[in-house]
């Protein structure tokens, strides 16, 4: 899955849960923690494999439930200790939702069976194909993504992608665009709407 897909699914789930349980939208801290958690496995495994060559594949250590669950518990405990439970919770939700999203992505895009076994590293390590360095791998996978979007037989996927991103953006705006103020303060004024 692509970063925008991971974050969109995680944001929708988290926002709905927070609104239902706490009767409020997510705040900026939760938004950033959720974003970091939703992208964390890829931020570790992909560079670790494709750039530094210290991990066996782009889906290995940080994608493992044997790492994800204990690390989430540690982040929750640290967040609680620091009085920022919402940070730990949001990070954990983003991180733990990343794994099933990756597992079913092939099912959604090509009809293949869900790939749960890859999340059992080191018990069931997965060696993925390498297409060169970091940028070569990104180009390869983005080329596959573009081909999927361009294929007339997968118009349903384009519709799904549009609905997913639209729903996440609409919900984020309805939530008051948490985190936008912190970002907009750091942008050059020429980039901001007048």
C-alpha positions in Angstrom: 0.0 0.0 0.0 1.0 3.6 -0.5 1.5 6.1 2.4 -1.7 8.0 1.5 -3.7 4.8 1.5 -2.3 3.7 4.9 -2.9 7.0 6.5 -6.4 7.4 5.0 -7.6 4.0 6.3 -6.0 4.7 9.7 -7.4 8.2 10.0 -11.0 7.1 9.1 -10.9 4.3 11.7 -9.3 6.5 14.4 -11.4 9.5 13.9 -14.6 7.4 14.0 -13.4 5.6 17.2 -12.4 8.9 19.0 -15.7 10.6 18.0 -17.7 7.6 19.3 -15.7 7.1 22.5 -14.6 10.6 23.5 -17.2 12.7 21.8 -14.6 14.9 20.1 -12.5 14.8 16.9 -8.8 13.9 17.0 -6.4 16.6 18.0 -3.1 17.6 16.3 -0.9 15.4 18.5 -3.1 12.4 17.7 -3.0 13.2 14.0 0.8 13.3 13.9 1.1 10.2 16.1 -1.4 8.4 13.9 0.5 9.4 10.7 3.8 8.3 12.2 2.3 5.0 13.4 0.6 4.3 10.0 3.8 4.8 8.1 6.3 3.4 10.7 6.7 -0.1 9.3 7.5 1.2 5.9 9.8 3.9 7.3 11.9 1.2 9.0 11.8 -1.8 6.6 11.9 -0.2 3.2 15.0 1.9 3.7 16.5 -0.8 5.9 16.3 -3.3 3.0 16.4 -1.2 -0.1 18.9 1.5 0.9 21.0 0.2 3.8 20.7 -3.6 3.0 20.5 -4.5 6.7 17.0 -6.1 6.6 16.0 -9.1 4.6 13.1 -7.4 2.8 10.9 -4.3 2.6 8.4 -6.2 4.6 10.2 -7.8 7.6 11.2 -6.6 11.0 8.8 -3.6 11.6 6.0 -5.5 9.8 6.3 -8.4 12.2 3.6 -8.9 14.9 6.4 -10.0 17.2 7.8 -6.4 16.9 4.6 -4.4 16.4 2.7 -5.6 19.4 5.5 -5.2 22.0 6.6 -1.9 20.5 3.0 -0.6 20.6 2.7 -1.6 24.3 6.0 0.3 25.1 4.8 3.4 23.3 1.5 3.2 25.1 3.3 2.9 28.5 5.7 5.8 27.7 2.7 7.9 26.5 0.8 7.1 29.7 3.9 7.9 31.8 4.4 11.3 30.1 0.7 12.1 30.4 0.2 11.8 26.6 -1.9 8.7 26.4 -3.5 10.0 23.1 -0.1 9.9 21.5 0.5 6.3 22.4 -3.0 5.3 21.4 -2.9 7.0 18.1 0.6 5.6 17.2 -0.6 2.1 18.2 -3.7 2.3 16.1 -1.9 3.5 13.1 0.9 0.9 13.5 -1.4 -2.0 14.1 -3.8 -1.1 11.3 -0.8 -1.0 8.9 -0.3 -4.8 9.0 -3.8 -6.0 8.0 -3.9 -3.3 5.3 -0.8 -4.7 3.7 -2.1 -8.3 4.1 -5.3 -7.6 2.1 -3.9 -5.1 -0.4 -3.0 -7.8 -3.0 -6.6 -9.2 -2.5 -8.0 -5.8 -3.3 -5.7 -5.1 -6.3 -5.3 -8.5 -7.9 -7.6 -10.9 -6.2 -4.7 -12.9 -4.6 -5.1 -14.6 -1.2 -4.4 -12.4 1.8 -0.7 -12.6 2.8 -0.6 -13.0 6.6 2.5 -15.1 6.8 4.8 -12.2 6.0 3.9 -10.7 9.4 5.5 -13.6 11.3 9.2 -12.5 10.9 11.5 -14.2 11.9 9.5 -17.4 12.0 8.4 -17.0 8.4 10.9 -14.6 6.8 10.0 -13.2 3.4 12.7 -12.5 0.8 11.3 -10.0 -1.7 12.6 -9.3 -5.1 14.9 -6.4 -5.3 14.8 -4.1 -8.3 18.0 -2.3 -7.5 18.4 0.5 -4.9 15.9 2.5 -3.0 14.8 4.6 -5.9 14.7 1.7 -8.3 12.3 -0.2 -6.0 10.1 2.9 -5.6 10.0 3.4 -9.4 9.1 -0.3 -9.9 6.3 -0.4 -7.4 4.9 3.1 -8.5 5.0 1.8 -12.1 2.8 -1.1 -11.0 0.5 1.3 -9.2 0.2 3.5 -12.3 -0.5 0.5 -14.5 -3.2 -0.6 -12.1 -4.8 2.9 -12.2 -4.6 3.1 -16.0 -6.0 -0.4 -16.7 -9.7 -0.1 -17.8 -10.5 -3.4 -16.2 -9.6 -1.9 -12.7 -11.9 1.1 -12.9 -13.4 -0.2 -9.7 -10.0 0.3 -8.0 -9.8 3.9 -9.2 -13.2 4.5 -7.8 -12.2 2.8 -4.5 -9.1 4.9 -4.3 -11.0 8.1 -5.0 -13.7 7.3 -2.4 -11.1 6.3 0.2 -9.0 9.5 -0.2 -12.1 11.7 -0.4 -13.6 10.2 2.7 -10.4 10.7 4.7 -10.0 14.2 3.5 -13.6 15.1 4.2 -13.4 13.6 7.7 -10.1 15.4 8.4 -11.7 18.7 7.3 -14.8 18.0 9.4 -12.5 17.3 12.3 -11.1 20.8 12.0 -8.0 19.8 10.0 -6.0 18.7 13.1 -2.3 19.5 12.7 -2.8 21.9 9.8 -2.0 25.0 11.9 1.4 23.5 12.9 2.2 22.8 9.3 1.0 26.1 7.9 3.1 28.1 10.4 6.2 26.5 8.9 5.3 26.9 5.3 6.6 29.9 3.3 3.8 32.5 3.0 3.9 32.2 -0.8 2.6 28.6 -0.4 -0.4 29.5 1.7 -3.8 30.4 0.2 -4.6 34.1 0.4 
